[in-house]
Amino acid sequence: MINGLILTGGRSTRMGQDKSLLDYHGKPQREHLTELLIPYCKTVYWSVNAEQAREIHDTQQPLIVDLYDLTSPLNGILSAFQTDPWAAWLVVACDMPLVTRLSLDALLANRAPNKMATVFYDSDGHSPEPLLGIYEPAFGLILHQAFTEGAVSPRQLLMQNDVQIITIPDRRELTNVNDPEARAALKQRG
């Protein structure tokens, strides 16, 4: 079983507004990604911080509220494994507006359930990209143990464990939009 997890719980300090609410596809990004993940997942969750959870009233979307005092995407992933430790989690960050079915199909086609995770090489092609991938149930225990020992970087944890790393079909899909300048540049590219 695979659940979807859309990471929306960041503070969005550089963007100046909630990145999950930005409109790149005619609707808020978190809704666009939800529709994108539904065909692949049993349930799709929004990973949110406590403030977002208080503000979201008009949705039937299942939420996973960050459980840890941690400003890292690791918070959302750890919290997801607390919610359902037996599921694999298909994780997508809300600030990746160019993700399409092409990438998701590649992840599923190359999924290695016997490894801790299946992820792409990052945009530089050297390190694992932690914000678009499938995390297997066995990785939940490793994440929790590493966190109790002070680890906060999902990329470092992927580099230290047995994971499947593949090349993304279109590297542009890893574009990360974190500030108004990057958003303006993306709009200019059309």
C-alpha positions as a printed Julia matrix, in Angstrom:
190×3 Matrix{Float64}:
   0.0    0.0     0.0
   1.23   3.48   -0.9
  -0.04   6.67    0.71
   0.63  10.08   -0.75
   2.2   12.85    1.3
   2.28  16.42    0.07
   4.76  18.38    2.15
   3.15  21.77    2.81
   4.27  22.43    6.39
   7.24  24.68    5.73
   7.22  28.23    7.06
   7.45  29.81    3.56
   9.53  32.67    4.97
  11.41  33.33    1.72
   8.22  33.24   -0.37
   6.33  35.43    2.08
   3.14  33.38    1.69
   2.04  29.75    1.99
   3.63  27.99   -1.01
   0.96  25.3    -0.99
  -1.65  27.95   -1.87
   0.19  29.33   -4.9
  -1.57  28.82   -8.23
   0.47  27.32  -11.07
  -2.23  25.13  -12.63
  -5.54  26.97  -12.09
  -5.86  25.9    -8.45
  -3.79  25.92   -5.24
  -0.64  23.82   -5.61
  -1.64  21.42   -2.82
  -4.9   20.65   -4.64
  -3.11  20.18   -7.96
  -0.64  17.74   -6.39
  -3.47  15.89   -4.64
  -5.17  15.28   -7.98
  -1.83  14.2    -9.46
  -1.17  11.65   -6.67
  -4.67  10.16   -6.31
  -4.25   7.53   -9.09
  -1.12   6.19   -7.38
  -2.16   6.19   -3.73
  -4.64   4.65   -1.33
  -4.95   7.99    0.51
  -3.31  11.35   -0.11
  -2.48  13.47    2.94
  -1.42  17.07    3.32
   1.49  17.39    5.72
   0.84  20.65    7.6
   2.26  22.6    10.51
   0.09  23.41   13.54
  -0.76  26.9    12.29
  -1.93  25.59    8.91
  -4.03  22.93   10.66
  -5.84  25.65   12.62
  -6.51  27.64    9.43
  -7.76  24.79    7.23
 -11.5   24.4     7.76
 -12.99  24.0     4.3
 -11.53  20.68    3.17
 -12.22  17.0     3.51
  -8.54  16.37    2.77
  -6.84  14.19    5.39
  -4.14  16.12    7.25
  -1.02  15.0     9.07
   0.04  17.68   11.52
   3.77  17.99   12.24
   4.49  16.2    15.51
   8.04  17.37   16.12
   9.75  20.64   16.95
  11.76  20.54   13.77
  11.98  22.92   10.8
  12.87  20.35    8.17
  10.9   18.29    5.67
  11.91  15.4     7.89
   9.13  16.55   10.27
   6.42  15.74    7.75
   7.93  12.4     6.76
   8.44  11.34   10.4
   4.89  12.41   11.25
   3.55  10.39    8.3
   5.26   7.25    9.57
   3.75   7.91   13.0
   0.32   8.05   11.32
   0.8    4.83    9.34
   4.08   2.98    9.93
   3.08   0.08    7.64
   2.53   2.16    4.51
   5.01   3.25    1.92
   4.85   7.01    1.41
   4.98   8.73   -1.98
   6.33  12.13   -0.95
   6.14  15.34   -3.02
   7.06  18.84   -1.85
   4.5   21.54   -2.6
   7.21  23.84   -3.95
   7.87  21.59   -6.97
   5.29  22.98   -9.42
   6.59  21.15  -12.5
   6.14  17.57  -11.24
   4.02  15.49  -13.63
   2.88  11.92  -14.12
   6.11  11.33  -16.06
   8.13  11.46  -12.85
   5.57   9.58  -10.78
   5.35   6.82  -13.39
   9.17   6.56  -13.37
   9.23   6.29   -9.57
   6.64   3.51   -9.53
   8.21   1.64  -12.45
  11.6    1.65  -10.71
  10.36   1.22   -7.13
  12.54  -1.12   -5.09
  10.43  -2.15   -2.05
  13.38  -4.18   -0.72
  15.37  -0.93   -0.31
  14.62   1.87    2.13
  13.46   4.33   -0.51
  13.27   5.02   -4.22
  14.25   8.57   -5.15
  15.71  10.54   -8.02
  19.15  12.05   -8.28
  18.85  15.77   -7.49
  19.03  18.47  -10.16
  22.85  18.33  -10.03
  22.74  14.59  -10.69
  24.97  13.71   -7.72
  22.89  13.34   -4.55
  19.48  11.87   -3.75
  16.51  14.25   -3.98
  14.53  13.67   -0.76
  11.45  15.73   -1.65
  10.15  13.54   -4.48
  10.28   9.84   -3.79
   8.86   6.72   -2.21
   9.81   5.93    1.38
   9.3    2.29    2.34
   7.93   1.24    5.77
  11.33  -0.02    6.96
  12.72   3.5     6.57
  10.31   4.83    9.2
  12.24   3.17   12.02
  15.56   4.37   10.65
  14.23   7.95   10.34
  12.94   7.94   13.91
  16.19   6.53   15.31
  18.29   9.02   13.34
  16.1   11.88   14.54
  16.51  10.85   18.19
  20.27  10.96   17.54
  20.05  14.51   16.17
  19.74  14.0    12.4
  17.5   16.46   10.57
  18.52  16.1     6.91
  16.5   13.63    4.82
  19.15  13.84    2.08
  21.9   12.76    4.48
  19.78   9.86    5.71
  19.17   8.73    2.14
  22.91   8.9     1.46
  23.64   6.76    4.54
  21.17   3.96    3.76
  20.4    1.39    1.08
  18.18   3.27   -1.34
  17.32   3.06   -5.03
  18.41   6.25   -6.83
  17.27   6.75  -10.41
  17.59   9.46  -13.03
  14.49  11.59  -13.51
  13.09  11.58  -17.07
  12.91  15.4   -17.15
  15.19  17.26  -14.75
  13.0   20.39  -14.96
  10.42  18.58  -12.82
  12.77  18.97   -9.85
  12.53  22.77  -10.1
  12.05  24.1    -6.6
  10.29  27.47   -6.24
  11.01  28.98   -2.82
  10.96  32.75   -3.32
   9.21  35.42   -5.42
  12.18  35.7    -7.79
  12.11  31.98   -8.62
   8.35  32.16   -9.09
   8.67  35.15  -11.46
  11.4   33.33  -13.42
   9.17  30.28  -13.75
   6.29  32.41  -15.04
   8.58  34.07  -17.59
   9.66  30.68  -18.94
   6.0   29.95  -19.52
